[in-house]
Amino acid sequence: MRILVNGVWRESGAAQLGAVLEELGYRDAVVSTAVNGEFVATGVRAHTLLADGDRVEVLAPMQGG
């Protein structure tokens, strides 16, 4: 399946958002996620199905002040 992750097209064999995050190396990272512009909470990522052409955003918190 082909999905757009943070503006870059990627091929993935995973069907769920949680599995895609693992493929991308975000397994233990604290991040926020969205699929097609809709926020996806941490607890439902493993059950969030993706389709070919979906847009996935992965955002890491930044420190600053």
C-alpha positions as CSV (number, residue, x, y, z in Angstrom):
1,M,0.0,0.0,0.0
2,R,1.2,3.5,-0.7
3,I,0.7,6.2,1.9
4,L,1.8,9.8,2.3
5,V,3.8,10.2,5.6
6,N,4.7,13.7,6.6
7,G,4.6,14.7,2.9
8,V,6.7,11.8,1.6
9,W,5.2,8.9,-0.3
10,R,6.1,5.5,1.2
11,E,5.3,1.9,0.5
12,S,4.0,-0.1,3.5
13,G,2.9,-3.7,4.0
14,A,1.1,-2.7,7.2
15,A,-2.7,-2.1,7.3
16,Q,-2.9,-0.4,10.7
17,L,-1.4,2.9,11.9
18,G,0.3,1.3,14.8
19,A,2.2,-1.1,12.6
20,V,3.2,1.7,10.2
21,L,4.6,3.7,13.1
22,E,6.7,0.6,14.1
23,E,7.9,0.3,10.5
24,L,9.0,3.9,10.6
25,G,10.9,3.5,13.8
26,Y,8.4,5.3,16.1
27,R,7.8,2.2,18.3
28,D,8.6,3.8,21.7
29,A,8.5,7.5,20.7
30,V,6.0,9.9,22.2
31,V,4.3,11.4,19.1
32,S,0.9,12.7,18.0
33,T,-0.7,11.2,14.9
34,A,-3.3,12.2,12.3
35,V,-4.8,10.3,9.4
36,N,-6.3,12.4,6.6
37,G,-6.3,15.4,8.9
38,E,-8.1,13.7,11.8
39,F,-6.3,13.3,15.1
40,V,-5.7,9.6,16.1
41,A,-5.3,8.9,19.9
42,T,-2.5,6.6,21.1
43,G,-5.0,4.0,22.3
44,V,-6.6,3.4,19.0
45,R,-3.6,3.5,16.6
46,A,-3.3,-0.3,16.6
47,H,-6.9,-0.6,15.4
48,T,-6.9,2.3,12.9
49,L,-7.0,0.9,9.4
50,L,-5.2,2.6,6.6
51,A,-6.1,2.6,2.9
52,D,-4.0,3.2,-0.2
53,G,-3.4,7.0,-0.6
54,D,-4.1,7.9,3.0
55,R,-2.2,10.9,4.5
56,V,-0.4,10.2,7.8
57,E,1.1,12.9,9.9
58,V,3.5,12.1,12.8
59,L,4.4,15.0,15.1
60,A,7.0,14.9,17.9
61,P,6.6,17.4,20.8
62,M,9.3,20.1,20.9
63,Q,10.8,21.7,24.0
64,G,11.3,25.4,24.2
65,G,10.2,28.5,25.9
